[in-house]
Amino acid sequence: MDSDASMHRCLFIFYKVADMKHKLGNIVFIVLVILTVVVWLVFPPINDGREDFLRTYAGEVLGSLLVVLMSFSLFLSTRPKWAEPYFGGLDKMYMTHRSTSTSAFLLMFVHLLVVPITTVNLRLGNYLAMIAFLGIVAIVLPTLAPRIPFLNKLTNSTYEGWKKLHRYIGIFFIAGYLHALNIDALSAFIAINWTQIFFIIGVVSYVYTEFLGGFFGKHSPYVVEAIKHPNNSTTEVALRPKGKPIQHTHAGQFLFVKFLGDKSLNESHPFTIASAPHEDVLRITIKACGDFTRHLFQNLKSGTEALVEGAYGMFNYKTGGQKQIWVAGGIGITPFLSFLRDLKADLSHHVDFYYTVRHEDEAVFADEIREIAKQNPKLKANIRFSSVHGSLTVDEIVKNAGGDVSGHHVYMCGPLPMVQAFEKKFVEAGIPQDNIHYEEFNFR
Ligand SMILES: Cc1cc2nc3c(=O)[nH]c(=O)nc-3n(C[C@H](O)[C@H](O)[C@H](O)COP(=O)(O)OP(=O)(O)OC[C@H]3O[C@@H](n4cnc5c(N)ncnc54)[C@H](O)[C@@H]3O)c2cc1C
């Protein structure tokens, strides 16, 4: 086996182990949930002889699980970079955030159905329970049911409106916990203190995310050095650090940025870093698709101050085997631009690269891609205009790759429906699920 192939074999095994690592975060969360039930079973509350003891006991176990799950969600919203390898990237962390939040939300209803409800001699704890319940319902339902008009009013039907509403969730988490301390609860010293640990993690996470992040260097100051418009709906922004640059460790990562001095641009949005890690400016390429990105296209000026948070993400072709397929749809080209601009020496992987857009003028940086492909014989770049060449299909990609793709790794970024449809077809074509990697341009 020549040295190149043995080097790739070692890298491949190293990343297989890394794959397991990506699952560790979710495994730890599941273990902690099971442990919470075990703690309540091994250290049960004292039976004080009350008539509805069992229902109260079950209700308190469910309440405790609620606190544990919500503390996971609040912890993940702090965007802990050190935890990314254990979830497979921030976009995957947001998926866990979404599932722990939804599970907590549904469990809240089960808790409500199980606990004995009293309507007389109401205590502070009962009022806090109502506040917590109604608050969480008002915040979560617009997320789960964006099509319920009156709920959408709460968010002006915008993502930003939803994000702003979301920021109050911590207050109702605290109200929920205080409710537990102000009702006629069972005495369960160990189980309640176990739950308290998660309550504290949740509150500290919430305060950090909403109030303290800035003080802990979460944001780095940058200035807009240059702006280009590669076509009539895309903006390329070059950002130069004013102080210590963010850690941009590998090509394919993304950042959060907000621009100061313009109210419409002073909100944090995620964009992939399209430049290579060795460049001394960060370049992001932005498609105008909503209120923030359209306003940016028309109004962002050089010299504007910006606050950047990052870099995040584990989308990295170097984690895969030697034979690869890259698929970029529309603005999903940005992580691949970073991969290509990062090529210092010849590309060591064999890559069939497909970049598909509807019309030719949407293909930003096509000449640059073709130029890089000319210099890298192992990179086969196919730039497709579906209005001319027809839609790109997985069958065609598999045929071009020689038919047997069972050993290939696939990297995709683009509109979610396209990525999910291609993923299904690639699996049918024999590519193992773990060999398919994609970056979601949507956390919600
Ligand atoms: C990891 C990642 C990398 C991305 N990289 C790029 C890129 O390189 N180039 C590019 O053009 N776009 C990229 N996007 C998408 C970009 O963030 C959205 O298009 C942009 O935020 C839209 O904002 P808007 O107000 O113009 O549109 P809106 O109409 O408000 O939002 C359109 C959609 O964008 C998403 N979105 C909006 N605001 C936010 C936000 N603050 N945080 C997270 N998602 C939001 C929501 O899914 C929303 O449904 C990326 C998204 C993610 C998650």
Ligand as a Chemical Component Dictionary entry (heavy atoms), coordinates in Angstrom:
data_LIG
# 
_chem_comp.id                   LIG 
_chem_comp.type                 NON-POLYMER 
_chem_comp.pdbx_formal_charge   0 
_chem_comp.three_letter_code    LIG 
# 
loop_
_chem_comp_atom.comp_id 
_chem_comp_atom.atom_id 
_chem_comp_atom.alt_atom_id 
_chem_comp_atom.type_symbol 
_chem_comp_atom.charge 
_chem_comp_atom.model_Cartn_x 
_chem_comp_atom.model_Cartn_y 
_chem_comp_atom.model_Cartn_z 
_chem_comp_atom.pdbx_ordinal 
LIG C1  C1  C 0 -24.940 27.568 9.178  1  
LIG C2  C2  C 0 -25.527 28.555 8.181  2  
LIG C3  C3  C 0 -24.739 29.067 7.168  3  
LIG C4  C4  C 0 -25.302 29.963 6.248  4  
LIG N1  N1  N 0 -24.494 30.458 5.262  5  
LIG C5  C5  C 0 -25.013 31.319 4.367  6  
LIG C6  C6  C 0 -24.184 31.868 3.313  7  
LIG O1  O1  O 0 -22.995 31.593 3.195  8  
LIG N2  N2  N 0 -24.768 32.745 2.420  9  
LIG C7  C7  C 0 -26.116 33.077 2.521  10 
LIG O2  O2  O 0 -26.607 33.861 1.688  11 
LIG N3  N3  N 0 -26.936 32.556 3.515  12 
LIG C8  C8  C 0 -26.400 31.716 4.418  13 
LIG N4  N4  N 0 -27.193 31.214 5.420  14 
LIG C9  C9  C 0 -28.624 31.585 5.472  15 
LIG C10 C10 C 0 -28.744 32.985 6.084  16 
LIG O3  O3  O 0 -28.422 32.958 7.444  17 
LIG C11 C11 C 0 -30.196 33.442 5.923  18 
LIG O4  O4  O 0 -30.525 33.463 4.566  19 
LIG C12 C12 C 0 -30.379 34.845 6.485  20 
LIG O5  O5  O 0 -30.179 34.815 7.859  21 
LIG C13 C13 C 0 -31.764 35.310 6.107  22 
LIG O6  O6  O 0 -32.121 36.434 6.853  23 
LIG P1  P1  P 0 -33.238 37.433 6.267  24 
LIG O7  O7  O 0 -33.663 38.290 7.367  25 
LIG O8  O8  O 0 -32.735 38.074 5.037  26 
LIG O9  O9  O 0 -34.397 36.453 5.803  27 
LIG P2  P2  P 0 -35.675 35.981 6.569  28 
LIG O10 O10 O 0 -36.769 35.979 5.577  29 
LIG O11 O11 O 0 -35.863 36.666 7.855  30 
LIG O12 O12 O 0 -35.228 34.477 6.886  31 
LIG C14 C14 C 0 -35.202 33.509 5.887  32 
LIG C15 C15 C 0 -34.732 32.237 6.569  33 
LIG O13 O13 O 0 -33.371 32.427 6.986  34 
LIG C16 C16 C 0 -33.166 31.851 8.261  35 
LIG N5  N5  N 0 -32.768 32.918 9.174  36 
LIG C17 C17 C 0 -33.196 34.192 9.177  37 
LIG N6  N6  N 0 -32.632 34.887 10.164 38 
LIG C18 C18 C 0 -31.799 34.019 10.793 39 
LIG C19 C19 C 0 -30.946 34.115 11.931 40 
LIG N7  N7  N 0 -30.791 35.253 12.584 41 
LIG N8  N8  N 0 -30.309 33.012 12.361 42 
LIG C20 C20 C 0 -30.466 31.846 11.710 43 
LIG N9  N9  N 0 -31.230 31.675 10.614 44 
LIG C21 C21 C 0 -31.891 32.744 10.171 45 
LIG C22 C22 C 0 -34.496 31.275 8.708  46 
LIG O14 O14 O 0 -34.464 29.938 8.425  47 
LIG C23 C23 C 0 -35.498 31.963 7.883  48 
LIG O15 O15 O 0 -36.605 31.131 7.663  49 
LIG C24 C24 C 0 -26.669 30.338 6.358  50 
LIG C25 C25 C 0 -27.465 29.830 7.398  51 
LIG C26 C26 C 0 -26.902 28.952 8.299  52 
LIG C27 C27 C 0 -27.768 28.408 9.394  53 
# 
loop_
_chem_comp_bond.comp_id 
_chem_comp_bond.atom_id_1 
_chem_comp_bond.atom_id_2 
_chem_comp_bond.value_order 
_chem_comp_bond.pdbx_ordinal 
LIG C1  C2  SING 1  
LIG C2  C3  SING 2  
LIG C2  C26 DOUB 3  
LIG C3  C4  DOUB 4  
LIG C4  N1  SING 5  
LIG C4  C24 SING 6  
LIG N1  C5  DOUB 7  
LIG C5  C6  SING 8  
LIG C5  C8  SING 9  
LIG C6  O1  DOUB 10 
LIG C6  N2  SING 11 
LIG N2  C7  SING 12 
LIG C7  O2  DOUB 13 
LIG C7  N3  SING 14 
LIG N3  C8  DOUB 15 
LIG C8  N4  SING 16 
LIG N4  C9  SING 17 
LIG N4  C24 SING 18 
LIG C9  C10 SING 19 
LIG C10 O3  SING 20 
LIG C10 C11 SING 21 
LIG C11 O4  SING 22 
LIG C11 C12 SING 23 
LIG C12 O5  SING 24 
LIG C12 C13 SING 25 
LIG C13 O6  SING 26 
LIG O6  P1  SING 27 
LIG P1  O7  DOUB 28 
LIG P1  O8  SING 29 
LIG P1  O9  SING 30 
LIG O9  P2  SING 31 
LIG P2  O10 DOUB 32 
LIG P2  O11 SING 33 
LIG P2  O12 SING 34 
LIG O12 C14 SING 35 
LIG C14 C15 SING 36 
LIG C15 O13 SING 37 
LIG C15 C23 SING 38 
LIG O13 C16 SING 39 
LIG C16 N5  SING 40 
LIG C16 C22 SING 41 
LIG N5  C17 SING 42 
LIG N5  C21 SING 43 
LIG C17 N6  DOUB 44 
LIG N6  C18 SING 45 
LIG C18 C19 SING 46 
LIG C18 C21 DOUB 47 
LIG C19 N7  SING 48 
LIG C19 N8  DOUB 49 
LIG N8  C20 SING 50 
LIG C20 N9  DOUB 51 
LIG N9  C21 SING 52 
LIG C22 O14 SING 53 
LIG C22 C23 SING 54 
LIG C23 O15 SING 55 
LIG C24 C25 DOUB 56 
LIG C25 C26 SING 57 
LIG C26 C27 SING 58 
# 
